[in-house]
């Protein structure tokens, strides 16, 4: 289990039925809901506390039937050039 996976685990039961959700430990609130994937990606990417080009980290989920599907896990400090959705492009 990665550090980010462990830090997000206690918030997963707070996920609600919206199209996308993010869990970002240390953000208030830790769980937020998003109408689009772009906003969810921005939520785990941008933070004032990290250096330019480094992600704040977190998990992005997509609503899947009666549950949630993990789309991406981003470790804190990941360079934006190495974000998982950029690697798949």
C-alpha positions as CSV (number, residue, x, y, z in Angstrom):
1,X,0.0,0.0,0.0
2,X,1.4,3.4,-1.0
3,X,1.6,6.3,1.3
4,X,-1.2,8.2,-0.6
5,X,-3.4,5.1,-0.6
6,X,-3.1,4.7,3.2
7,X,-3.7,8.5,3.8
8,X,-6.9,8.4,1.6
9,X,-8.3,5.2,2.9
10,X,-10.2,6.6,5.9
11,X,-12.1,9.1,3.7
12,X,-13.4,6.6,1.1
13,X,-16.7,5.9,2.9
14,X,-17.5,9.7,2.5
15,X,-17.8,9.4,-1.3
16,X,-21.2,10.4,-2.7
17,X,-23.1,9.8,-6.0
18,X,-21.6,12.6,-8.2
19,X,-19.7,12.0,-11.5
20,X,-16.2,12.4,-10.1
21,X,-14.7,12.7,-6.6
22,X,-11.3,13.5,-5.2
23,X,-9.7,12.7,-1.9
24,X,-6.9,15.0,-0.9
25,X,-5.5,14.5,2.6
26,X,-4.8,17.8,4.3
27,X,-7.3,19.7,2.1
28,X,-10.5,21.0,3.7
29,X,-12.7,19.2,3.1
30,X,-10.7,16.1,2.2
31,X,-13.4,14.7,-0.1
32,X,-14.8,16.9,-2.9
33,X,-17.1,16.2,-5.8
34,X,-16.6,17.4,-9.3
35,X,-18.8,17.7,-12.4
36,X,-16.0,17.0,-14.8
37,X,-12.7,15.0,-14.9
38,X,-10.7,18.1,-15.7
39,X,-11.7,19.7,-12.4
40,X,-10.9,16.5,-10.5
41,X,-7.4,16.4,-12.1
42,X,-6.8,20.0,-11.2
43,X,-7.8,19.3,-7.6
44,X,-5.0,16.8,-7.1
45,X,-2.5,18.7,-9.2
46,X,-2.6,22.3,-7.9
47,X,-1.6,23.4,-4.5
48,X,0.1,26.5,-3.2
49,X,2.4,24.6,-0.8
50,X,4.1,22.6,-3.5
51,X,6.8,23.9,-5.8
52,X,6.0,24.9,-9.4
53,X,5.3,21.8,-11.4
54,X,4.7,19.5,-8.5
55,X,1.3,17.9,-7.7
56,X,-0.3,18.1,-4.2
57,X,-1.4,14.4,-4.6
58,X,-4.6,12.5,-3.9
59,X,-7.0,10.1,-5.5
60,X,-9.5,10.6,-8.3
61,X,-12.7,8.4,-8.5
62,X,-15.4,8.0,-11.1
63,X,-18.9,6.9,-10.3
64,X,-19.4,3.4,-11.4
65,X,-22.9,1.9,-10.9
66,X,-23.5,1.8,-7.2
67,X,-19.9,2.3,-6.3
68,X,-16.7,4.1,-7.2
69,X,-13.8,3.2,-9.4
70,X,-10.4,4.5,-8.7
71,X,-9.1,6.3,-11.8
72,X,-5.8,7.8,-10.7
73,X,-3.6,7.9,-7.6
74,X,-1.1,10.7,-7.5
75,X,1.6,10.8,-4.9
76,X,2.4,14.2,-3.4
77,X,5.2,16.0,-5.1
78,X,4.8,14.1,-8.4
79,X,6.1,16.3,-11.2
80,X,3.2,17.4,-13.4
81,X,5.0,16.0,-16.5
82,X,4.8,12.5,-14.8
83,X,1.1,12.6,-13.9
84,X,-0.6,9.3,-14.8
85,X,-3.0,10.7,-17.4
86,X,-0.1,12.4,-19.2
87,X,1.7,9.1,-19.4
88,X,-1.3,7.5,-21.2
89,X,-1.6,10.2,-23.8
